[in-house]
């Protein structure tokens, strides 16, 4: 659950949603001293992508 809102609510330029999600997640992990983040983005026609990031 993203406490800061997802890519649509933060308003990135078209085609930059993935980058916006990644930067927001890394910033949130740094602020909260978190270690892992799960990033998920939907795609058209039932597609989607997910990635797990680890802050070291």
Residue frames relative to the residue before (quaternion, step in Angstrom):
aa qw qx qy qz dx dy dz
X 1.0000 0.0000 0.0000 0.0000 0.00 0.00 0.00
X 0.2679 -0.7704 0.5632 0.1321 3.56 -0.80 1.07
X 0.2939 -0.7881 0.5131 0.1707 3.61 -0.42 1.14
X 0.6917 0.4782 -0.2735 0.4670 3.60 1.23 -0.32
X 0.6100 -0.5380 0.3630 0.4546 3.61 1.24 0.02
X 0.4878 -0.6753 0.4753 0.2830 3.54 -1.20 0.48
X 0.7700 -0.3771 0.2451 0.4525 3.55 -1.30 -0.14
X 0.6401 0.5244 -0.3417 0.4456 3.60 1.02 -0.67
X 0.6989 0.4788 -0.2812 0.4508 3.58 0.91 -0.86
X 0.6738 0.4802 -0.3099 0.4684 3.61 1.13 -0.47
X 0.3996 -0.7950 0.3989 0.2217 3.59 1.28 -0.15
X 0.1976 0.7811 -0.5732 0.1493 3.66 0.72 0.92
X 0.6289 -0.5153 0.4035 0.4196 3.60 -1.24 0.28
X 0.6422 -0.5215 0.3919 0.4025 3.57 -1.18 0.50
X 0.7998 0.2588 -0.2188 0.4955 3.55 -0.83 1.02
X 0.6931 0.4582 -0.2777 0.4822 3.60 1.24 -0.12
X 0.3168 0.7844 -0.4892 0.2121 3.60 1.21 0.29
X 0.6525 0.5289 -0.3209 0.4375 3.58 0.92 -0.85
X 0.6591 0.5020 -0.2976 0.4743 3.56 0.97 -0.87
X 0.6479 0.5184 -0.3123 0.4625 3.56 1.02 -0.83
X 0.6425 0.5140 -0.3217 0.4684 3.58 0.98 -0.81
X 0.6595 0.5148 -0.3080 0.4530 3.59 0.92 -0.89
X 0.6819 0.4804 -0.2960 0.4654 3.59 0.82 -0.95
X 0.6564 0.5041 -0.3146 0.4649 3.60 0.94 -0.83
X 0.6577 0.5092 -0.3143 0.4576 3.59 0.97 -0.82
X 0.6691 0.4915 -0.3053 0.4663 3.59 0.91 -0.86
X 0.6296 0.5221 -0.3270 0.4735 3.58 1.05 -0.75
X 0.6656 0.4991 -0.3007 0.4664 3.57 0.94 -0.88
X 0.6341 0.5213 -0.3313 0.4652 3.60 0.99 -0.78
X 0.6560 0.5051 -0.3145 0.4643 3.59 0.99 -0.79
X 0.6810 0.5023 -0.2903 0.4468 3.60 0.90 -0.93
X 0.7646 0.3547 -0.1853 0.5052 3.60 1.00 -0.80
X 0.4069 -0.7208 0.4538 0.3301 3.57 1.34 0.02
X 0.2868 0.7734 -0.5072 0.2498 3.57 1.04 0.84
X 0.3943 -0.7313 0.5114 0.2196 3.53 -1.25 0.35
X 0.8120 0.1605 -0.0640 0.5575 3.60 0.92 -0.89
X 0.0430 -0.7746 0.6300 0.0357 3.53 -1.21 0.60
X 0.2192 -0.7503 0.6108 0.1262 3.55 -1.10 0.76
X 0.0960 -0.7959 0.5976 0.0145 3.56 -0.70 1.13
X 0.0065 -0.7973 0.6013 -0.0523 3.56 -0.78 1.07
X 0.0102 0.7856 -0.6183 0.0237 3.56 -0.99 0.86
X 0.3653 -0.7357 0.5221 0.2296 3.60 -0.84 0.92
X 0.1847 -0.7614 0.6089 0.1238 3.52 -1.27 0.43
X 0.6489 -0.5255 0.3797 0.3982 3.55 -1.27 0.17
X 0.8306 0.2388 -0.1835 0.4684 3.56 -1.29 0.46
X 0.7109 -0.4803 0.2579 0.4442 3.58 1.02 0.76
X 0.5059 0.6381 -0.4336 0.3860 3.58 1.22 0.21
X 0.0725 0.7846 -0.6149 0.0318 3.54 -1.26 0.25
X 0.1941 -0.7657 0.6008 0.1229 3.53 -1.29 0.19
X 0.0538 -0.7792 0.6241 0.0212 3.52 -1.20 0.63
X 0.0100 -0.7767 0.6298 -0.0027 3.55 -1.18 0.63
X 0.2481 -0.7309 0.6165 0.1552 3.53 -1.18 0.71
X 0.1188 -0.7861 0.6040 0.0548 3.57 -0.85 0.98
X 0.1705 -0.7663 0.6126 0.0924 3.53 -1.18 0.69
X 0.2819 -0.7432 0.5860 0.1576 3.54 -0.88 0.99
X 0.0871 -0.8149 0.5727 0.0196 3.57 -0.69 1.10
